Amino acid sequence: MSWLPPYPGDGHAWMDGECMLYCRMAGRVLAVGFVKTPAGEGRMYACGECLHELACLAMKEIQAQDWADLAAR
């Protein structure tokens, strides 16, 4: 099973703004959730490339957990 992260033009609610993940560049971004800090709470936005990077990191973590579960059996 493969999964592609969201990308501009895919039907999601993309807008112009600043990426709040890795690149911090201005461009097309997608609201990906909320962030809560001691100063308050607000929406978090990410560009397609950073969403792809985040998805790759998440998949690595999921695979590492799967391998750890197999080794524990």
VEXLOKOL-625467 format. One record per residue: residue number from 0; x, y, z of N, C-alpha, C, O in turn. Coordinates in steps of 0.001 Angstrom, whole numbers, plus 500000, padded with zeros to 6 digits. Example, Ala and Ser with C-alpha at 12.3 -4.5 7.8 and 13.67 -1.06 7.14 Angstrom:
BEGIN
+------+--------+--------+--------+--------+--------+--------+--------+--------+--------+--------+--------+--------+
: resi :    n_X :    n_Y :    n_Z :   ca_X :   ca_Y :   ca_Z :    c_X :    c_Y :    c_Z :    o_X :    o_Y :    o_Z :
+------+--------+--------+--------+--------+--------+--------+--------+--------+--------+--------+--------+--------+
:    0 : 513190 : 494310 : 507800 : 512300 : 495500 : 507800 : 513200 : 496700 : 507800 : 514236 : 496681 : 508465 :
:    1 : 512850 : 497750 : 507080 : 513670 : 498940 : 507140 : 512900 : 500030 : 507870 : 513409 : 501138 : 508039 :
+------+--------+--------+--------+--------+--------+--------+--------+--------+--------+--------+--------+--------+
//
This chain:
BEGIN
+------+--------+--------+--------+--------+--------+--------+--------+--------+--------+--------+--------+--------+
: resi :    n_X :    n_Y :    n_Z :   ca_X :   ca_Y :   ca_Z :    c_X :    c_Y :    c_Z :    o_X :    o_Y :    o_Z :
+------+--------+--------+--------+--------+--------+--------+--------+--------+--------+--------+--------+--------+
:    0 : 500840 : 498828 : 500000 : 500000 : 500000 : 500000 : 500887 : 501238 : 500000 : 501821 : 501332 : 500797 :
:    1 : 500608 : 502171 : 499128 : 501395 : 503399 : 499095 : 500496 : 504583 : 499401 : 499290 : 504553 : 499155 :
:    2 : 501102 : 505614 : 499936 : 500376 : 506818 : 500309 : 501179 : 508002 : 499828 : 502390 : 508071 : 500034 :
:    3 : 500504 : 508925 : 499192 : 501155 : 510158 : 498760 : 500680 : 511295 : 499643 : 499483 : 511424 : 499898 :
:    4 : 501603 : 512122 : 500113 : 501166 : 513274 : 500905 : 500396 : 514255 : 500028 : 500495 : 514194 : 498803 :
:    5 : 499634 : 515154 : 500636 : 498915 : 516156 : 499854 : 499868 : 516997 : 499018 : 501022 : 517197 : 499399 :
:    6 : 499398 : 517482 : 497897 : 500203 : 518335 : 497024 : 499273 : 519358 : 496378 : 498092 : 519077 : 496171 :
:    7 : 499797 : 520546 : 496056 : 498943 : 521577 : 495442 : 498222 : 521048 : 494209 : 498821 : 520387 : 493361 :
:    8 : 496934 : 521345 : 494122 : 496130 : 520904 : 492994 : 495416 : 519587 : 493233 : 494762 : 519075 : 492324 :
:    9 : 495522 : 519018 : 494441 : 494930 : 517708 : 494719 : 493508 : 517778 : 495264 : 492927 : 516749 : 495610 :
:   10 : 492939 : 518986 : 495346 : 491581 : 519126 : 495850 : 491506 : 519565 : 497301 : 490422 : 519898 : 497780 :
:   11 : 492636 : 519575 : 498021 : 492648 : 520081 : 499393 : 492623 : 521607 : 499369 : 492802 : 522222 : 498318 :
:   12 : 492403 : 522207 : 500523 : 492261 : 523669 : 500634 : 493620 : 524358 : 500762 : 493958 : 524877 : 501825 :
:   13 : 494400 : 524362 : 499671 : 495691 : 525032 : 499656 : 495488 : 526539 : 499611 : 494498 : 527024 : 499064 :
:   14 : 496433 : 527277 : 500189 : 496367 : 528738 : 500176 : 497783 : 529295 : 500127 : 498753 : 528574 : 500359 :
:   15 : 497890 : 530565 : 499827 : 499189 : 531225 : 499867 : 499532 : 531523 : 501314 : 498682 : 531993 : 502070 :
:   16 : 500776 : 531253 : 501709 : 501206 : 531508 : 503070 : 502636 : 531061 : 503270 : 503355 : 530796 : 502307 :
:   17 : 503045 : 530978 : 504525 : 504402 : 530562 : 504864 : 504389 : 529174 : 505487 : 503584 : 528888 : 506373 :
:   18 : 505290 : 528313 : 505013 : 505441 : 526978 : 505580 : 506008 : 527112 : 506993 : 506962 : 527855 : 507218 :
:   19 : 505423 : 526399 : 507925 : 505865 : 526461 : 509318 : 506648 : 525223 : 509725 : 506934 : 525036 : 510907 :
:   20 : 506999 : 524375 : 508763 : 507781 : 523187 : 509112 : 509252 : 523435 : 508827 : 509869 : 524271 : 509486 :
:   21 : 509827 : 522733 : 507866 : 511270 : 522741 : 507678 : 511791 : 523925 : 506866 : 512778 : 524545 : 507262 :
:   22 : 511166 : 524247 : 505763 : 511743 : 525227 : 504831 : 511426 : 526677 : 505174 : 512215 : 527569 : 504862 :
:   23 : 510279 : 526929 : 505815 : 509842 : 528271 : 506196 : 509704 : 529208 : 504997 : 509799 : 530427 : 505147 :
:   24 : 509481 : 528646 : 503812 : 509351 : 529431 : 502585 : 507901 : 529855 : 502372 : 506971 : 529203 : 502847 :
:   25 : 507728 : 530957 : 501649 : 506395 : 531412 : 501262 : 505978 : 530673 : 499996 : 506813 : 530408 : 499131 :
:   26 : 504707 : 530343 : 499879 : 504190 : 529636 : 498714 : 502840 : 529024 : 499034 : 502122 : 529507 : 499909 :
:   27 : 502498 : 527960 : 498325 : 501236 : 527256 : 498567 : 501404 : 526364 : 499787 : 502332 : 525558 : 499849 :
:   28 : 500507 : 526508 : 500756 : 500561 : 525737 : 501992 : 499190 : 525155 : 502307 : 498169 : 525586 : 501771 :
:   29 : 499197 : 524180 : 503178 : 497984 : 523497 : 503614 : 497938 : 523544 : 505138 : 498949 : 523292 : 505795 :
:   30 : 496791 : 523859 : 505700 : 496632 : 523803 : 507151 : 496703 : 522337 : 507567 : 495943 : 521507 : 507070 :
:   31 : 497627 : 522023 : 508487 : 497847 : 520627 : 508863 : 497477 : 520331 : 510314 : 497675 : 519212 : 510787 :
:   32 : 496952 : 521309 : 511011 : 496555 : 521083 : 512392 : 496782 : 522323 : 513227 : 496919 : 523430 : 512707 :
:   33 : 496820 : 522118 : 514524 : 497006 : 523223 : 515459 : 498272 : 523012 : 516265 : 498695 : 521881 : 516504 :
:   34 : 498860 : 524100 : 516674 : 500006 : 524062 : 517570 : 499625 : 524854 : 518813 : 498993 : 525908 : 518737 :
:   35 : 500028 : 524313 : 519963 : 499709 : 524970 : 521230 : 501020 : 525313 : 521929 : 501868 : 524442 : 522124 :
:   36 : 501187 : 526562 : 522301 : 502373 : 527032 : 523009 : 501915 : 527751 : 524277 : 500723 : 528011 : 524441 :
:   37 : 502844 : 528074 : 525170 : 502451 : 528844 : 526345 : 501812 : 530196 : 525995 : 501019 : 530732 : 526769 :
:   38 : 502163 : 530738 : 524830 : 501621 : 532034 : 524419 : 500239 : 531935 : 523790 : 499545 : 532946 : 523677 :
:   39 : 499828 : 530753 : 523381 : 498519 : 530597 : 522756 : 498478 : 529418 : 521800 : 499370 : 528570 : 521786 :
:   40 : 497425 : 529386 : 521006 : 497184 : 528286 : 520072 : 496888 : 528865 : 518702 : 496248 : 529910 : 518589 :
:   41 : 497355 : 528186 : 517656 : 497079 : 528644 : 516302 : 497222 : 527527 : 515293 : 497729 : 526449 : 515604 :
:   42 : 496775 : 527796 : 514093 : 496893 : 526814 : 513008 : 498348 : 526680 : 512579 : 499138 : 527615 : 512707 :
:   43 : 498685 : 525509 : 512071 : 500016 : 525249 : 511524 : 499861 : 524934 : 510051 : 498958 : 524196 : 509657 :
:   44 : 500755 : 525500 : 509229 : 500701 : 525340 : 507780 : 501988 : 524709 : 507267 : 503064 : 524927 : 507823 :
:   45 : 501866 : 523923 : 506200 : 503039 : 523271 : 505616 : 502907 : 523212 : 504098 : 501810 : 523097 : 503552 :
:   46 : 504056 : 523294 : 503436 : 504092 : 523178 : 501969 : 504152 : 521701 : 501578 : 504360 : 520836 : 502429 :
:   47 : 503971 : 521422 : 500306 : 503960 : 520045 : 499817 : 505264 : 519314 : 500057 : 505252 : 518149 : 500455 :
:   48 : 506403 : 519981 : 499821 : 507697 : 519323 : 500014 : 507928 : 518948 : 501468 : 508411 : 517854 : 501759 :
:   49 : 507588 : 519848 : 502382 : 507774 : 519554 : 503809 : 506802 : 518483 : 504286 : 507152 : 517677 : 505148 :
:   50 : 505584 : 518458 : 503742 : 504648 : 517386 : 504075 : 505185 : 516035 : 503612 : 505028 : 515025 : 504299 :
:   51 : 505814 : 516028 : 502449 : 506426 : 514797 : 501946 : 507548 : 514350 : 502885 : 507639 : 513170 : 503224 :
:   52 : 508405 : 515288 : 503307 : 509493 : 514956 : 504230 : 508948 : 514422 : 505549 : 509466 : 513444 : 506088 :
:   53 : 507911 : 515060 : 506066 : 507286 : 514611 : 507305 : 506715 : 513202 : 507151 : 506845 : 512374 : 508053 :
:   54 : 506088 : 512935 : 506018 : 505535 : 511600 : 505759 : 506653 : 510557 : 505700 : 506481 : 509450 : 506209 :
:   55 : 507785 : 510886 : 505094 : 508916 : 509955 : 505034 : 509455 : 509655 : 506425 : 509748 : 508503 : 506744 :
:   56 : 509587 : 510696 : 507262 : 510049 : 510485 : 508633 : 509062 : 509623 : 509419 : 509469 : 508750 : 510184 :
:   57 : 507782 : 509868 : 509230 : 506761 : 509073 : 509920 : 506829 : 507612 : 509477 : 506716 : 506709 : 510307 :
:   58 : 507011 : 507374 : 508184 : 507093 : 505995 : 507684 : 508317 : 505282 : 508252 : 508239 : 504098 : 508579 :
:   59 : 509454 : 505988 : 508376 : 510647 : 505386 : 508984 : 510362 : 504976 : 510424 : 510762 : 503894 : 510853 :
:   60 : 509682 : 505826 : 511163 : 509351 : 505532 : 512555 : 508400 : 504336 : 512644 : 508573 : 503467 : 513498 :
:   61 : 507414 : 504294 : 511776 : 506464 : 503173 : 511764 : 507185 : 501873 : 511451 : 506925 : 500852 : 512087 :
:   62 : 508095 : 501900 : 510471 : 508848 : 500700 : 510126 : 509748 : 500266 : 511271 : 509877 : 499069 : 511528 :
:   63 : 510375 : 501210 : 511967 : 511236 : 500865 : 513105 : 510409 : 500213 : 514213 : 510863 : 499255 : 514838 :
:   64 : 509222 : 500714 : 514458 : 508350 : 500117 : 515474 : 507944 : 498713 : 515061 : 507903 : 497800 : 515886 :
:   65 : 507638 : 498540 : 513755 : 507269 : 497202 : 513266 : 508405 : 496213 : 513471 : 508178 : 495087 : 513913 :
:   66 : 509636 : 496630 : 513149 : 510798 : 495747 : 513323 : 511018 : 495429 : 514802 : 511345 : 494297 : 515156 :
:   67 : 510836 : 496438 : 515669 : 510999 : 496204 : 517110 : 509953 : 495219 : 517613 : 510253 : 494363 : 518446 :
:   68 : 508735 : 495336 : 517114 : 507670 : 494408 : 517509 : 507988 : 492986 : 517057 : 507748 : 492030 : 517795 :
:   69 : 508527 : 492845 : 515849 : 508889 : 491515 : 515347 : 510025 : 490913 : 516162 : 510008 : 489722 : 516471 :
:   70 : 511004 : 491730 : 516507 : 512150 : 491243 : 517272 : 511749 : 490812 : 518683 : 512378 : 489933 : 519272 :
:   71 : 510706 : 491433 : 519214 : 510256 : 491111 : 520584 : 509479 : 489800 : 520646 : 509257 : 489264 : 521732 :
:   72 : 509075 : 489293 : 519521 : 508268 : 488049 : 519511 : 509088 : 486838 : 519730 : 508557 : 485727 : 519748 :
+------+--------+--------+--------+--------+--------+--------+--------+--------+--------+--------+--------+--------+
//
